[in-house]
């Protein structure tokens, strides 16, 4: 496909993990590792949109393009919008939002969501989802679900369990507590977990900033609902399985460091062998 741009919004402050973008991962800051994954996707350009000079300095040290954006942005989308504007991107350019706390994101996923948006000219955005198989996740409000139409466009995103299997769940509530059947996945229920990977057209990024927040967005605390509320179409790429985990907490950071240490050890053994 024609070249797409990967933009990485990076915010220094984090309530659960301070200075998260600069966290050391196998000798490089997390945001640099994310940028390297994005570069491997085939993106024509990878730019970190930072809110702090320390992130910019870390990127410069490792040869990663970056720019300093306003620290007053309320969302990563707003930060991307400023970045796209300052880079002077063509209105039709495709921009992929790569989260700065996803150091293991597969490059092919970044490329695929860009390709999906290019193939769907009627859509302003593209994103991704994978099948859910456990009731705990279906009913977990921290797990965002999405329902699509026959063409793969998003109908609704929600923290609620959607779609709702009326007959199966009604019977489950009537069973005695502890009945194993009440905890089985309903037959033929197809539920999708939303993955926070987005592609936008540059023109839409600028337009999105001007849209008023939607009531359903404010209730669910899901920014993508603003696009649906105002009539935009969102294409959804179906993944076979979940993407590798991101980093939200100190415990996540420890786990990712362990995974990377294992990869580095395996690479060293392969080279020595």
ZADO-1210 file (C-alpha; in nm, 4 decimals, padded with zeros to 6 digits):
<atoms>
<atom x="00.0000" y="00.0000" z="00.0000" code="UNK" pos="1"/>
<atom x="00.0996" y="00.3658" z="-00.0241" code="UNK" pos="2"/>
<atom x="00.3034" y="00.4760" z="00.2743" code="UNK" pos="3"/>
<atom x="00.1228" y="00.5347" z="00.6012" code="UNK" pos="4"/>
<atom x="00.2412" y="00.7315" z="00.9031" code="UNK" pos="5"/>
<atom x="00.2728" y="00.5836" z="01.2526" code="UNK" pos="6"/>
<atom x="00.2284" y="00.8402" z="01.5285" code="UNK" pos="7"/>
<atom x="00.2959" y="00.7523" z="01.8909" code="UNK" pos="8"/>
<atom x="00.1314" y="00.9802" z="02.1506" code="UNK" pos="9"/>
<atom x="00.3502" y="00.9751" z="02.4613" code="UNK" pos="10"/>
<atom x="00.2450" y="01.1309" z="02.7910" code="UNK" pos="11"/>
<atom x="00.5025" y="01.1393" z="03.0692" code="UNK" pos="12"/>
<atom x="00.2708" y="01.1365" z="03.3701" code="UNK" pos="13"/>
<atom x="00.0827" y="00.8206" z="03.4631" code="UNK" pos="14"/>
<atom x="-00.1062" y="00.7616" z="03.7847" code="UNK" pos="15"/>
<atom x="-00.0168" y="00.3932" z="03.8027" code="UNK" pos="16"/>
<atom x="00.3336" y="00.4027" z="03.6516" code="UNK" pos="17"/>
<atom x="00.5145" y="00.7387" z="03.6653" code="UNK" pos="18"/>
<atom x="00.7268" y="00.8326" z="03.3623" code="UNK" pos="19"/>
<atom x="00.6069" y="00.5211" z="03.1830" code="UNK" pos="20"/>
<atom x="00.7361" y="00.6104" z="02.8318" code="UNK" pos="21"/>
<atom x="01.0905" y="00.6330" z="02.9710" code="UNK" pos="22"/>
<atom x="01.0801" y="00.3018" z="03.1582" code="UNK" pos="23"/>
<atom x="01.3863" y="00.0941" z="03.0736" code="UNK" pos="24"/>
<atom x="01.3211" y="-00.2146" z="02.8624" code="UNK" pos="25"/>
<atom x="01.6323" y="-00.4148" z="02.7829" code="UNK" pos="26"/>
<atom x="01.8459" y="-00.1017" z="02.7717" code="UNK" pos="27"/>
<atom x="01.6156" y="00.1345" z="02.5807" code="UNK" pos="28"/>
<atom x="01.3170" y="00.3481" z="02.6856" code="UNK" pos="29"/>
<atom x="00.9779" y="00.1905" z="02.6311" code="UNK" pos="30"/>
<atom x="00.8713" y="00.4566" z="02.3804" code="UNK" pos="31"/>
<atom x="01.1812" y="00.3839" z="02.1697" code="UNK" pos="32"/>
<atom x="01.1026" y="00.0131" z="02.1633" code="UNK" pos="33"/>
<atom x="00.7472" y="00.0947" z="02.0519" code="UNK" pos="34"/>
<atom x="00.8862" y="00.3183" z="01.7762" code="UNK" pos="35"/>
<atom x="01.1092" y="00.0353" z="01.6554" code="UNK" pos="36"/>
<atom x="00.8104" y="-00.1997" z="01.6352" code="UNK" pos="37"/>
<atom x="00.6237" y="00.0656" z="01.4365" code="UNK" pos="38"/>
<atom x="00.9194" y="00.1132" z="01.2020" code="UNK" pos="39"/>
<atom x="00.9239" y="-00.2615" z="01.1333" code="UNK" pos="40"/>
<atom x="00.5615" y="-00.2382" z="01.0123" code="UNK" pos="41"/>
<atom x="00.6716" y="-00.0671" z="00.6921" code="UNK" pos="42"/>
<atom x="00.5429" y="00.2752" z="00.7942" code="UNK" pos="43"/>
<atom x="00.6820" y="00.5518" z="00.5749" code="UNK" pos="44"/>
<atom x="00.7431" y="00.7597" z="00.8845" code="UNK" pos="45"/>
<atom x="00.7329" y="00.7050" z="01.2614" code="UNK" pos="46"/>
<atom x="00.6995" y="01.0070" z="01.4892" code="UNK" pos="47"/>
<atom x="00.6635" y="01.0224" z="01.8670" code="UNK" pos="48"/>
<atom x="00.4286" y="01.3035" z="01.9739" code="UNK" pos="49"/>
<atom x="00.5478" y="01.3817" z="02.3262" code="UNK" pos="50"/>
<atom x="00.4233" y="01.6099" z="02.6023" code="UNK" pos="51"/>
<atom x="00.7612" y="01.6484" z="02.7744" code="UNK" pos="52"/>
<atom x="01.1116" y="01.7460" z="02.6621" code="UNK" pos="53"/>
<atom x="01.2572" y="01.4432" z="02.8399" code="UNK" pos="54"/>
<atom x="01.0730" y="01.2100" z="02.6022" code="UNK" pos="55"/>
<atom x="01.1956" y="01.4102" z="02.3040" code="UNK" pos="56"/>
<atom x="01.5535" y="01.3923" z="02.4348" code="UNK" pos="57"/>
<atom x="01.5302" y="01.0144" z="02.4818" code="UNK" pos="58"/>
<atom x="01.4009" y="00.9743" z="02.1264" code="UNK" pos="59"/>
<atom x="01.6782" y="01.1920" z="01.9838" code="UNK" pos="60"/>
<atom x="01.9385" y="00.9864" z="02.1686" code="UNK" pos="61"/>
<atom x="01.8122" y="00.6721" z="01.9950" code="UNK" pos="62"/>
<atom x="01.7524" y="00.8230" z="01.6507" code="UNK" pos="63"/>
<atom x="01.3725" y="00.8307" z="01.6736" code="UNK" pos="64"/>
<atom x="01.1878" y="01.1245" z="01.5188" code="UNK" pos="65"/>
<atom x="00.9778" y="01.3165" z="01.7693" code="UNK" pos="66"/>
<atom x="00.8074" y="01.6470" z="01.8303" code="UNK" pos="67"/>
<atom x="00.6974" y="01.8275" z="02.1443" code="UNK" pos="68"/>
<atom x="00.3217" y="01.8792" z="02.1649" code="UNK" pos="69"/>
<atom x="00.1056" y="02.0639" z="02.4146" code="UNK" pos="70"/>
<atom x="00.0888" y="01.9168" z="02.7651" code="UNK" pos="71"/>
<atom x="-00.2747" y="02.0299" z="02.7898" code="UNK" pos="72"/>
<atom x="-00.4243" y="01.7678" z="02.5581" code="UNK" pos="73"/>
<atom x="-00.6930" y="01.5608" z="02.7271" code="UNK" pos="74"/>
<atom x="-00.6513" y="01.2559" z="02.5033" code="UNK" pos="75"/>
<atom x="-00.4037" y="01.0798" z="02.2817" code="UNK" pos="76"/>
<atom x="-00.6251" y="01.1536" z="01.9821" code="UNK" pos="77"/>
<atom x="-00.5943" y="01.5278" z="02.0464" code="UNK" pos="78"/>
<atom x="-00.2162" y="01.4881" z="02.0661" code="UNK" pos="79"/>
<atom x="-00.2151" y="01.2954" z="01.7370" code="UNK" pos="80"/>
<atom x="-00.4254" y="01.5639" z="01.5754" code="UNK" pos="81"/>
<atom x="-00.1713" y="01.8299" z="01.6684" code="UNK" pos="82"/>
<atom x="00.1123" y="01.6106" z="01.5464" code="UNK" pos="83"/>
<atom x="-00.0541" y="01.5422" z="01.2114" code="UNK" pos="84"/>
<atom x="-00.1234" y="01.9129" z="01.1647" code="UNK" pos="85"/>
<atom x="00.2313" y="02.0179" z="01.2444" code="UNK" pos="86"/>
<atom x="00.3725" y="01.7525" z="01.0124" code="UNK" pos="87"/>
<atom x="00.1633" y="01.8962" z="00.7288" code="UNK" pos="88"/>
<atom x="00.0148" y="01.5612" z="00.6289" code="UNK" pos="89"/>
<atom x="-00.2087" y="01.5384" z="00.3237" code="UNK" pos="90"/>
<atom x="-00.5810" y="01.5119" z="00.4122" code="UNK" pos="91"/>
<atom x="-00.5968" y="01.1597" z="00.2650" code="UNK" pos="92"/>
<atom x="-00.2860" y="01.0359" z="00.4488" code="UNK" pos="93"/>
<atom x="-00.3435" y="00.7359" z="00.6749" code="UNK" pos="94"/>
<atom x="-00.2222" y="00.7747" z="01.0315" code="UNK" pos="95"/>
<atom x="-00.1913" y="00.4808" z="01.2708" code="UNK" pos="96"/>
<atom x="-00.2132" y="00.5557" z="01.6420" code="UNK" pos="97"/>
<atom x="00.0390" y="00.3274" z="01.8139" code="UNK" pos="98"/>
<atom x="00.0123" y="00.3401" z="02.1925" code="UNK" pos="99"/>
<atom x="00.3376" y="00.4260" z="02.3724" code="UNK" pos="100"/>
<atom x="00.2821" y="00.1480" z="02.6272" code="UNK" pos="101"/>
<atom x="00.2628" y="-00.1386" z="02.3738" code="UNK" pos="102"/>
<atom x="00.6294" y="-00.2428" z="02.3378" code="UNK" pos="103"/>
<atom x="00.5410" y="-00.5880" z="02.2037" code="UNK" pos="104"/>
<atom x="00.2836" y="-00.4821" z="01.9451" code="UNK" pos="105"/>
<atom x="00.3308" y="-00.6913" z="01.6288" code="UNK" pos="106"/>
<atom x="00.4405" y="-00.4791" z="01.3308" code="UNK" pos="107"/>
<atom x="00.2021" y="-00.6725" z="01.1059" code="UNK" pos="108"/>
<atom x="-00.0955" y="-00.5578" z="01.3148" code="UNK" pos="109"/>
<atom x="00.0038" y="-00.1941" z="01.2615" code="UNK" pos="110"/>
<atom x="00.0378" y="-00.2478" z="00.8888" code="UNK" pos="111"/>
<atom x="-00.2873" y="-00.4451" z="00.8615" code="UNK" pos="112"/>
<atom x="-00.5054" y="-00.1823" z="01.0278" code="UNK" pos="113"/>
<atom x="-00.3605" y="00.0795" z="00.7895" code="UNK" pos="114"/>
<atom x="-00.4310" y="-00.1463" z="00.4910" code="UNK" pos="115"/>
<atom x="-00.7876" y="-00.2020" z="00.6110" code="UNK" pos="116"/>
<atom x="-00.8604" y="00.1700" z="00.6231" code="UNK" pos="117"/>
<atom x="-00.7113" y="00.2222" z="00.2794" code="UNK" pos="118"/>
<atom x="-00.9389" y="-00.0531" z="00.1456" code="UNK" pos="119"/>
<atom x="-01.2503" y="00.1034" z="00.3041" code="UNK" pos="120"/>
<atom x="-01.2861" y="00.4545" z="00.1548" code="UNK" pos="121"/>
<atom x="-01.6270" y="00.4995" z="00.3185" code="UNK" pos="122"/>
<atom x="-01.4688" y="00.4746" z="00.6654" code="UNK" pos="123"/>
<atom x="-01.2937" y="00.7489" z="00.8604" code="UNK" pos="124"/>
<atom x="-01.1297" y="00.5085" z="01.1031" code="UNK" pos="125"/>
<atom x="-01.0215" y="00.1467" z="01.1360" code="UNK" pos="126"/>
<atom x="-00.9530" y="-00.0536" z="01.4498" code="UNK" pos="127"/>
<atom x="-00.9188" y="-00.4152" z="01.5620" code="UNK" pos="128"/>
<atom x="-01.0906" y="-00.6803" z="01.7732" code="UNK" pos="129"/>
<atom x="-01.0552" y="-01.0480" z="01.8578" code="UNK" pos="130"/>
<atom x="-01.3005" y="-01.3164" z="01.9749" code="UNK" pos="131"/>
<atom x="-01.3938" y="-01.3447" z="02.3415" code="UNK" pos="132"/>
<atom x="-01.4263" y="-01.6904" z="02.4912" code="UNK" pos="133"/>
<atom x="-01.4583" y="-01.6392" z="02.8671" code="UNK" pos="134"/>
<atom x="-01.7656" y="-01.5082" z="03.0477" code="UNK" pos="135"/>
<atom x="-01.5448" y="-01.3296" z="03.3003" code="UNK" pos="136"/>
<atom x="-01.4191" y="-01.1033" z="03.0221" code="UNK" pos="137"/>
<atom x="-01.7611" y="-01.0579" z="02.8641" code="UNK" pos="138"/>
<atom x="-01.8967" y="-00.9245" z="03.1935" code="UNK" pos="139"/>
<atom x="-01.5833" y="-00.7280" z="03.2888" code="UNK" pos="140"/>
<atom x="-01.6450" y="-00.3508" z="03.2434" code="UNK" pos="141"/>
<atom x="-01.2706" y="-00.3012" z="03.1920" code="UNK" pos="142"/>
<atom x="-01.2939" y="-00.5118" z="02.8766" code="UNK" pos="143"/>
<atom x="-01.4407" y="-00.3107" z="02.5890" code="UNK" pos="144"/>
<atom x="-01.6623" y="-00.5038" z="02.3500" code="UNK" pos="145"/>
<atom x="-01.7617" y="-00.4189" z="01.9923" code="UNK" pos="146"/>
<atom x="-02.0457" y="-00.5378" z="01.7695" code="UNK" pos="147"/>
<atom x="-02.0130" y="-00.5089" z="01.3911" code="UNK" pos="148"/>
<atom x="-02.2467" y="-00.5195" z="01.0951" code="UNK" pos="149"/>
<atom x="-02.2302" y="-00.7646" z="00.8062" code="UNK" pos="150"/>
<atom x="-01.9630" y="-00.5549" z="00.6309" code="UNK" pos="151"/>
<atom x="-01.7363" y="-00.5411" z="00.9354" code="UNK" pos="152"/>
<atom x="-01.8199" y="-00.1859" z="01.0391" code="UNK" pos="153"/>
<atom x="-01.8670" y="-00.1066" z="01.4059" code="UNK" pos="154"/>
<atom x="-02.2255" y="-00.0743" z="01.5273" code="UNK" pos="155"/>
<atom x="-02.1464" y="-00.0155" z="01.8940" code="UNK" pos="156"/>
<atom x="-01.8654" y="-00.0245" z="02.1486" code="UNK" pos="157"/>
<atom x="-01.9512" y="-00.0845" z="02.5119" code="UNK" pos="158"/>
<atom x="-01.8191" y="-00.1917" z="02.8496" code="UNK" pos="159"/>
<atom x="-02.1413" y="-00.3884" z="02.8913" code="UNK" pos="160"/>
<atom x="-02.1704" y="-00.7525" z="02.7749" code="UNK" pos="161"/>
<atom x="-02.2656" y="-00.7178" z="02.4081" code="UNK" pos="162"/>
<atom x="-02.4147" y="-00.8932" z="02.2262" code="UNK" pos="163"/>
<atom x="-02.6518" y="-01.0140" z="02.4992" code="UNK" pos="164"/>
<atom x="-02.7601" y="-01.3759" z="02.4563" code="UNK" pos="165"/>
<atom x="-03.1130" y="-01.3330" z="02.5909" code="UNK" pos="166"/>
<atom x="-03.2192" y="-01.6969" z="02.6146" code="UNK" pos="167"/>
<atom x="-02.8886" y="-01.8361" z="02.7401" code="UNK" pos="168"/>
<atom x="-02.8320" y="-01.5709" z="03.0035" code="UNK" pos="169"/>
<atom x="-03.1944" y="-01.5767" z="03.1207" code="UNK" pos="170"/>
<atom x="-03.1643" y="-01.9500" z="03.1857" code="UNK" pos="171"/>
<atom x="-02.8301" y="-01.9008" z="03.3594" code="UNK" pos="172"/>
<atom x="-02.9782" y="-01.6570" z="03.6093" code="UNK" pos="173"/>
<atom x="-03.2486" y="-01.9097" z="03.6954" code="UNK" pos="174"/>
<atom x="-03.0020" y="-02.1861" z="03.7822" code="UNK" pos="175"/>
<atom x="-02.8871" y="-02.2434" z="04.1405" code="UNK" pos="176"/>
<atom x="-02.5683" y="-02.0700" z="04.2515" code="UNK" pos="177"/>
<atom x="-02.2724" y="-02.2946" z="04.1822" code="UNK" pos="178"/>
<atom x="-02.4328" y="-02.4681" z="03.8845" code="UNK" pos="179"/>
<atom x="-02.1482" y="-02.5137" z="03.6355" code="UNK" pos="180"/>
<atom x="-02.3870" y="-02.4711" z="03.3443" code="UNK" pos="181"/>
<atom x="-02.4455" y="-02.1106" z="03.4482" code="UNK" pos="182"/>
<atom x="-02.0819" y="-02.0334" z="03.3718" code="UNK" pos="183"/>
<atom x="-02.0586" y="-02.1880" z="03.0259" code="UNK" pos="184"/>
<atom x="-02.0078" y="-01.9793" z="02.7132" code="UNK" pos="185"/>
<atom x="-02.3442" y="-01.9602" z="02.5312" code="UNK" pos="186"/>
<atom x="-02.3593" y="-02.1751" z="02.2206" code="UNK" pos="187"/>
<atom x="-02.2966" y="-01.9799" z="01.8995" code="UNK" pos="188"/>
<atom x="-02.2493" y="-01.6452" z="02.0783" code="UNK" pos="189"/>
<atom x="-01.9947" y="-01.4363" z="01.8883" code="UNK" pos="190"/>
<atom x="-01.8501" y="-01.1592" z="02.1019" code="UNK" pos="191"/>
<atom x="-01.5508" y="-00.9436" z="02.0160" code="UNK" pos="192"/>
<atom x="-01.3050" y="-00.7694" z="02.2439" code="UNK" pos="193"/>
<atom x="-01.1960" y="-00.4322" z="02.1131" code="UNK" pos="194"/>
<atom x="-00.8239" y="-00.3679" z="02.0745" code="UNK" pos="195"/>
<atom x="-00.7068" y="-00.0068" z="02.1104" code="UNK" pos="196"/>
<atom x="-00.5227" y="00.0119" z="01.7790" code="UNK" pos="197"/>
<atom x="-00.6546" y="00.2804" z="01.5436" code="UNK" pos="198"/>
<atom x="-00.5954" y="00.4103" z="01.1933" code="UNK" pos="199"/>
<atom x="-00.7368" y="00.7454" z="01.0828" code="UNK" pos="200"/>
<atom x="-00.7425" y="00.9611" z="00.7749" code="UNK" pos="201"/>
<atom x="-00.5487" y="01.2792" z="00.8545" code="UNK" pos="202"/>
<atom x="-00.8431" y="01.4984" z="00.7543" code="UNK" pos="203"/>
<atom x="-01.0680" y="01.3182" z="01.0024" code="UNK" pos="204"/>
<atom x="-00.8174" y="01.3656" z="01.2845" code="UNK" pos="205"/>
<atom x="-00.8541" y="01.7420" z="01.2439" code="UNK" pos="206"/>
<atom x="-01.2327" y="01.7188" z="01.2179" code="UNK" pos="207"/>
<atom x="-01.2602" y="01.4899" z="01.5199" code="UNK" pos="208"/>
<atom x="-01.1133" y="01.7573" z="01.7478" code="UNK" pos="209"/>
<atom x="-01.4023" y="01.9870" z="01.6595" code="UNK" pos="210"/>
<atom x="-01.6772" y="01.7346" z="01.7332" code="UNK" pos="211"/>
<atom x="-01.8702" y="01.7741" z="02.0565" code="UNK" pos="212"/>
<atom x="-01.8475" y="01.4821" z="02.3027" code="UNK" pos="213"/>
<atom x="-02.1392" y="01.2406" z="02.2735" code="UNK" pos="214"/>
<atom x="-02.3620" y="01.1557" z="02.5727" code="UNK" pos="215"/>
<atom x="-02.2912" y="00.7846" z="02.5248" code="UNK" pos="216"/>
<atom x="-01.9171" y="00.8588" z="02.5091" code="UNK" pos="217"/>
<atom x="-01.9317" y="01.0430" z="02.8416" code="UNK" pos="218"/>
<atom x="-02.1278" y="00.7596" z="03.0023" code="UNK" pos="219"/>
<atom x="-01.9059" y="00.4772" z="02.8748" code="UNK" pos="220"/>
<atom x="-01.5797" y="00.6774" z="02.8800" code="UNK" pos="221"/>
<atom x="-01.5048" y="00.5533" z="02.5266" code="UNK" pos="222"/>
<atom x="-01.3834" y="00.8215" z="02.2868" code="UNK" pos="223"/>
<atom x="-01.4511" y="00.6175" z="01.9719" code="UNK" pos="224"/>
<atom x="-01.8242" y="00.6469" z="02.0410" code="UNK" pos="225"/>
<atom x="-01.7988" y="01.0151" z="01.9484" code="UNK" pos="226"/>
<atom x="-01.7147" y="00.9163" z="01.5921" code="UNK" pos="227"/>
<atom x="-02.0152" y="00.6821" z="01.5683" code="UNK" pos="228"/>
<atom x="-02.2447" y="00.9399" z="01.7314" code="UNK" pos="229"/>
<atom x="-02.1559" y="01.1967" z="01.4666" code="UNK" pos="230"/>
<atom x="-02.2069" y="00.9550" z="01.1776" code="UNK" pos="231"/>
<atom x="-01.8573" y="00.8314" z="01.0946" code="UNK" pos="232"/>
<atom x="-01.7947" y="00.4704" z="00.9969" code="UNK" pos="233"/>
<atom x="-01.5295" y="00.2579" z="01.1707" code="UNK" pos="234"/>
<atom x="-01.3946" y="-00.0558" z="01.0011" code="UNK" pos="235"/>
<atom x="-01.3050" y="-00.3388" z="01.2382" code="UNK" pos="236"/>
<atom x="-01.0218" y="-00.5809" z="01.1637" code="UNK" pos="237"/>
<atom x="-01.0801" y="-00.9253" z="01.3165" code="UNK" pos="238"/>
<atom x="-00.7732" y="-01.0792" z="01.4746" code="UNK" pos="239"/>
<atom x="-00.7495" y="-01.4502" z="01.5499" code="UNK" pos="240"/>
<atom x="-00.6314" y="-01.3866" z="01.9053" code="UNK" pos="241"/>
<atom x="-00.5315" y="-01.1154" z="02.1490" code="UNK" pos="242"/>
<atom x="-00.2305" y="-00.8943" z="02.0884" code="UNK" pos="243"/>
<atom x="00.0600" y="-00.9138" z="02.3357" code="UNK" pos="244"/>
<atom x="-00.0078" y="-00.7304" z="02.6634" code="UNK" pos="245"/>
<atom x="00.0750" y="-00.3658" z="02.7160" code="UNK" pos="246"/>
<atom x="00.2156" y="-00.1923" z="03.0237" code="UNK" pos="247"/>
<atom x="-00.0208" y="-00.0222" z="03.2682" code="UNK" pos="248"/>
<atom x="00.1197" y="-00.1089" z="03.6101" code="UNK" pos="249"/>
<atom x="00.4568" y="-00.1814" z="03.7761" code="UNK" pos="250"/>
<atom x="00.3632" y="-00.5493" z="03.7670" code="UNK" pos="251"/>
<atom x="00.3104" y="-00.5300" z="03.3901" code="UNK" pos="252"/>
<atom x="00.6533" y="-00.3707" z="03.3540" code="UNK" pos="253"/>
<atom x="00.8178" y="-00.6540" z="03.5463" code="UNK" pos="254"/>
<atom x="00.6418" y="-00.9105" z="03.3267" code="UNK" pos="255"/>
<atom x="00.7453" y="-00.7405" z="03.0004" code="UNK" pos="256"/>
<atom x="01.1047" y="-00.7077" z="03.1182" code="UNK" pos="257"/>
<atom x="01.1080" y="-01.0799" z="03.1932" code="UNK" pos="258"/>
<atom x="00.9692" y="-01.1613" z="02.8484" code="UNK" pos="259"/>
<atom x="01.2268" y="-00.9431" z="02.6760" code="UNK" pos="260"/>
<atom x="01.5074" y="-01.0912" z="02.8847" code="UNK" pos="261"/>
<atom x="01.3985" y="-01.4348" z="02.7691" code="UNK" pos="262"/>
<atom x="01.3985" y="-01.3222" z="02.4041" code="UNK" pos="263"/>
<atom x="01.7446" y="-01.1689" z="02.4365" code="UNK" pos="264"/>
<atom x="01.8796" y="-01.4871" z="02.5969" code="UNK" pos="265"/>
<atom x="01.7340" y="-01.6992" z="02.3200" code="UNK" pos="266"/>
<atom x="01.8865" y="-01.4709" z="02.0540" code="UNK" pos="267"/>
<atom x="02.2267" y="-01.4885" z="02.2217" code="UNK" pos="268"/>
<atom x="02.2138" y="-01.8680" z="02.2341" code="UNK" pos="269"/>
<atom x="02.1164" y="-01.8821" z="01.8656" code="UNK" pos="270"/>
<atom x="02.4087" y="-01.6600" z="01.7684" code="UNK" pos="271"/>
<atom x="02.6551" y="-01.8604" z="01.9765" code="UNK" pos="272"/>
<atom x="02.5219" y="-02.1883" z="01.8375" code="UNK" pos="273"/>
</atoms>
